[in-house]
Amino acid sequence: MENNHRNVLVFGEVLMGKIVPITLELLAIGRRLADDLGEELYLMLLGEGTGRLGEEAITFGADQVYFSEEKLLNQYNSDLYTHVADSFCRRVLPSVILFGHTDIGCDLAPRLNGRIGGGLSIDCMDLSIDKEKKHLIMRRPVFGGNAIATVISNRVPQMATIRPKTFQPLEKNLSRQGDVIPLEEKIDPSLIKARVVNYIKEEVEGVKLEEAEVVVSGGRGIEDKKNFTLLKELADLLGGAIGATRVACDEGWVPAHLQIGQSGKVVSPKIYIAIGLSGAMAHISGCLGSKYIVAINKDSEANIFNVAHLGFVGDWKEVLPPLIERLRELKGK
Amino acid sequence: MNIIVCVKQVQDPEIPPSKFKIDPETKQVIPPAGVPPVISVYDERALEAACRLKDKYKAKIVAITIGTDKASEVIRHAISMGADDGYLLCDPAFESKDSFKTAYILSKAIEKIGAFDLVLCGRQAADWGAGQVGSILGEMLTVPVVSFACDIDVVDTGLRVKRVVSDGYEILEVPMPCLITVSSEVGLPRLPSGMRIMLARKKPIPVWKATDINIEHSLLEKGHEHTEIIGLVVPERKSECEIIKGTPKEAAYEIAERLVSML
């Protein structure tokens, strides 16, 4: 690919005055890609107070940190962020841009791509450099995780969103050197077309699904809404959260935001307990990052047993009550 | 209000993995025998969102899809749900997995359909899931874009959109015309009535080729793809599941011990 684009850019995210973990993870993989390309690693941070985070970002792998202290960028706004990222990229000409597969990355990356005409792959699980051709190789699940596609971009910038927790941040290295550079461009507020007028935080009872160490998930086999209270009881006992398949959400047994899978949430808990769900790939793709999967299903041929570590073939209705009872006893000790 | 909904026909994503086959040479997925293709999940929700607007306000819904002649089925499905018209964009030159090409073809079809107030797309397709056709299309049509909507309503200034974020919802206001991508949180799509199914069966579905929508053929030629799939594999999953024997109660006790030891 002949062009004058050079260097790897990480689009950074900041929450409550701190660089979020996914950004540190992106700096780690970005560092490796930049080294393989023989290029530099840039980080972009937007919003008031980001300038003082530059030095820290350098210790985690960045060579140059570009920041804007513009007040209008304190909260994510799709129109403004797309504009700022676009004008920055046209000036700096990065060859690679990495985003978290997050609320911001999932919105911004496609919009920026639409404007700049690069090549984007979302939800990448692995990135590497073809050292001969000097281009980015991206691997991502397709068809709900049934297959893995290897993708290259024929255009620059080559862009990717990456799932949180795919890479480990680098060890902090205080001896690393770099530059922290302010972006002086003034932002025109009339660029805002879609205005955020309100934000509704969803009150979650107990542990948040994405952050839970234990997830108890149910599918078609749970049969009704009432039965989910038993799953909730188990989840509560284990300090976890409940999730569900698309069918269970569509049936209205649990709210849609508890859906795990391709068209729902992606979770990576320590323990995933799959009850009465067959394990369609569209569901499994949302929980494959789980460290330990326990499955209870009547059908010994169910796909869930192909991904589970521990399984029982039988009726969950006969397993759950004694399981809850025994857990109470063990916990009571 | 004129609403255009972009829909796609995909292989049923709920098929058991054992039926999922690919051809690594051509990097294509082999459609499983006897399993009919379906409308992509999010696109069906986009239709539902459009139908809810039509229930409440005066609206005309037009559905468009790119695909083979079989894809007219998803247009019929859209009409059975509540769409007024639909077009099938079918031309060998349209065959591509590149999001920019897809968006370009859709933009030319939308240009031909004429004035619109709202374009709806699913947030991503259930097959290749590129997740960007809507955003690119928005840029091509030079209209504002809002992603991942679960509720849309009309207000004085345009539309009020409830947008799904990881810990709740954002409420946005956006002027029309605009493009909105729809998320699954919209809720269940309606079941078409028998009468609407009959209507959809009888409705002629016009087919538009490249020349019908003023497509610049050169832009669809090979070499213009922004991204290229160079490999496709089915990941090997080795089954190492330890199956607990015994009665449900014994199993429950065993599972309980293991869980407690791990936490």
Interface residues (C-beta under 8 A of the other chain):
Chain A: S78 D79 T102 D103 C106 D107 A109 P110 R111 N113 G114 R115 G117 G118 G119 L120 S121 I122 D123 I137 P141 V142 F143 G144 N146 A147 I148 A149 T150 V151 I152 S153 N154 R155 K193 A194 R195 V196 V197 N198 Y199 I200 K201 E202 V204 K208 E210 E213 V214 L238 G239 R246 D250 G252 A256 H257 Q259 Q262 S263 G264 K270 I271 S278 A280 M281 A282 Y292 V294 A295 I296 S300 N303 F305 N306 V307 A308 H309 L310 G311 F312 V313 G314 D315 E318 V319 L320 P321 P322 L323 E325 R326 L327 L330 K331
Chain B: Q11 P13 E14 I15 P16 P17 S18 F20 I22 K27 V29 V41 Y42 S99 F100 A103 Q124 A126 D127 W128 G129 A130 G131 Q132 G134 S135 I136 L137 G138 E139 M140 P144 V145 V146 S147 F148 C150 R160 V161 V164 V165 S166 D167 G168 Y169 E170 I171 L172 E173 V174 P175 C178 S184 E185 G187 L188 G223 E225 H226 T227 E228 I229 I230 G231 L232 V233 V234 P235 R237 S239 E240 C241 E242 I243 I244 P248 K249 A251 A252 Y253 I255 A256 E257 R258 L259 V260 M262 L263
